Amino acid sequence: MSNNQSAAEQNTRRHKVEGPKKNIIAFIFSILLTLIAFATVMSGEINKDFTYIILVAAACLQVFVQLAFWMHMKDRGHTFAIIGILGGVFVMFLCVIMAVYWVWW
């Protein structure tokens, strides 16, 4: 084997395409989170405050699954996109805090 062939093999191994297994697992997890949120809202027996907590937790997990698996943020080379998303989240939190203070007083 020559050095060129081993470099080509390493390059092929490094860019190996993920199979559909992880995408199917992420899809099932997204569906389960949606069903949990829907069942929580449709059930009239759960406390209203606890329902809000479940919905926010399910939404946060859903965002993580969407970004990590469908937007491929878990892969290398997405640092600029992650910084942009975190900057947007920071601005969103500032807007919510300012709106709460504005309405509160």
C-alpha positions as a Markdown table, in Angstrom:
| # | Residue | x | y | z |
|---|---|---|---|---|
| 1 | Met | 0.0 | 0.0 | 0.0 |
| 2 | Ser | 1.2 | 3.5 | -0.8 |
| 3 | Asn | 0.9 | 6.5 | 1.3 |
| 4 | Asn | -1.7 | 8.0 | -1.1 |
| 5 | Gln | -4.0 | 5.0 | -0.6 |
| 6 | Ser | -3.8 | 5.1 | 3.1 |
| 7 | Ala | -4.6 | 8.8 | 3.1 |
| 8 | Ala | -7.6 | 8.2 | 0.9 |
| 9 | Glu | -8.8 | 5.4 | 3.2 |
| 10 | Gln | -8.5 | 7.7 | 6.2 |
| 11 | Asn | -10.4 | 10.5 | 4.4 |
| 12 | Thr | -13.1 | 8.0 | 3.5 |
| 13 | Arg | -13.4 | 6.8 | 7.1 |
| 14 | Arg | -13.5 | 10.4 | 8.4 |
| 15 | His | -16.4 | 11.4 | 6.2 |
| 16 | Lys | -18.4 | 8.2 | 6.7 |
| 17 | Val | -22.1 | 8.9 | 6.3 |
| 18 | Glu | -24.2 | 8.1 | 9.3 |
| 19 | Gly | -26.9 | 5.6 | 8.7 |
| 20 | Pro | -30.6 | 6.2 | 9.2 |
| 21 | Lys | -30.5 | 4.6 | 12.7 |
| 22 | Lys | -29.8 | 7.9 | 14.5 |
| 23 | Asn | -32.3 | 9.8 | 12.5 |
| 24 | Ile | -35.0 | 7.2 | 13.2 |
| 25 | Ile | -34.2 | 7.4 | 16.9 |
| 26 | Ala | -34.3 | 11.2 | 16.9 |
| 27 | Phe | -37.6 | 11.1 | 15.0 |
| 28 | Ile | -39.2 | 8.7 | 17.5 |
| 29 | Phe | -37.9 | 10.8 | 20.4 |
| 30 | Ser | -39.4 | 14.0 | 18.8 |
| 31 | Ile | -42.8 | 12.2 | 18.3 |
| 32 | Leu | -42.7 | 11.0 | 21.9 |
| 33 | Leu | -42.0 | 14.5 | 23.2 |
| 34 | Thr | -44.9 | 15.8 | 21.1 |
| 35 | Leu | -47.2 | 13.1 | 22.4 |
| 36 | Ile | -46.2 | 13.9 | 26.0 |
| 37 | Ala | -46.9 | 17.6 | 25.6 |
| 38 | Phe | -50.3 | 16.9 | 23.8 |
| 39 | Ala | -51.4 | 14.4 | 26.5 |
| 40 | Thr | -50.4 | 16.8 | 29.3 |
| 41 | Val | -52.5 | 19.6 | 27.8 |
| 42 | Met | -55.5 | 17.4 | 27.0 |
| 43 | Ser | -55.5 | 15.9 | 30.4 |
| 44 | Gly | -57.6 | 18.1 | 32.7 |
| 45 | Glu | -56.4 | 16.4 | 35.9 |
| 46 | Ile | -52.8 | 17.8 | 36.0 |
| 47 | Asn | -52.1 | 21.0 | 37.8 |
| 48 | Lys | -51.8 | 24.0 | 35.5 |
| 49 | Asp | -48.4 | 25.1 | 36.8 |
| 50 | Phe | -47.0 | 21.5 | 36.5 |
| 51 | Thr | -48.4 | 21.5 | 32.9 |
| 52 | Tyr | -46.4 | 24.6 | 32.1 |
| 53 | Ile | -43.2 | 23.0 | 33.5 |
| 54 | Ile | -43.7 | 19.8 | 31.5 |
| 55 | Leu | -44.4 | 21.9 | 28.3 |
| 56 | Val | -41.2 | 24.0 | 28.8 |
| 57 | Ala | -39.1 | 21.0 | 29.5 |
| 58 | Ala | -40.4 | 19.1 | 26.5 |
| 59 | Ala | -39.9 | 22.2 | 24.3 |
| 60 | Cys | -36.3 | 22.5 | 25.5 |
| 61 | Leu | -35.6 | 18.9 | 24.8 |
| 62 | Gln | -37.3 | 19.2 | 21.4 |
| 63 | Val | -35.0 | 22.1 | 20.5 |
| 64 | Phe | -32.0 | 20.2 | 21.5 |
| 65 | Val | -33.0 | 17.2 | 19.4 |
| 66 | Gln | -33.8 | 19.4 | 16.4 |
| 67 | Leu | -30.5 | 21.2 | 16.5 |
| 68 | Ala | -28.3 | 18.2 | 17.2 |
| 69 | Phe | -29.8 | 15.7 | 14.8 |
| 70 | Trp | -31.7 | 17.5 | 12.1 |
| 71 | Met | -29.5 | 20.7 | 11.9 |
| 72 | His | -26.3 | 18.6 | 12.4 |
| 73 | Met | -25.0 | 21.0 | 15.1 |
| 74 | Lys | -23.3 | 18.0 | 16.8 |
| 75 | Asp | -20.9 | 17.8 | 13.9 |
| 76 | Arg | -17.6 | 19.6 | 13.5 |
| 77 | Gly | -17.5 | 22.9 | 11.6 |
| 78 | His | -20.6 | 24.5 | 12.9 |
| 79 | Thr | -19.0 | 26.8 | 15.5 |
| 80 | Phe | -20.1 | 30.0 | 13.8 |
| 81 | Ala | -23.8 | 28.7 | 13.5 |
| 82 | Ile | -23.7 | 27.7 | 17.2 |
| 83 | Ile | -22.4 | 31.2 | 18.2 |
| 84 | Gly | -25.1 | 32.8 | 16.2 |
| 85 | Ile | -27.8 | 30.7 | 17.8 |
| 86 | Leu | -26.5 | 31.4 | 21.3 |
| 87 | Gly | -26.4 | 35.1 | 20.5 |
| 88 | Gly | -30.0 | 35.0 | 19.3 |
| 89 | Val | -31.0 | 33.2 | 22.5 |
| 90 | Phe | -29.2 | 35.8 | 24.5 |
| 91 | Val | -31.0 | 38.7 | 22.7 |
| 92 | Met | -34.4 | 36.8 | 23.1 |
| 93 | Phe | -33.9 | 36.5 | 26.9 |
| 94 | Leu | -33.0 | 40.2 | 27.1 |
| 95 | Cys | -36.2 | 41.1 | 25.2 |
| 96 | Val | -38.3 | 38.9 | 27.5 |
| 97 | Ile | -36.7 | 40.3 | 30.6 |
| 98 | Met | -37.3 | 43.9 | 29.3 |
| 99 | Ala | -40.9 | 43.1 | 28.4 |
| 100 | Val | -41.6 | 41.7 | 31.9 |
| 101 | Tyr | -40.1 | 44.7 | 33.6 |
| 102 | Trp | -41.9 | 47.1 | 31.3 |
| 103 | Val | -45.3 | 45.4 | 32.0 |
| 104 | Trp | -44.5 | 44.9 | 35.7 |
| 105 | Trp | -44.1 | 48.6 | 36.6 |
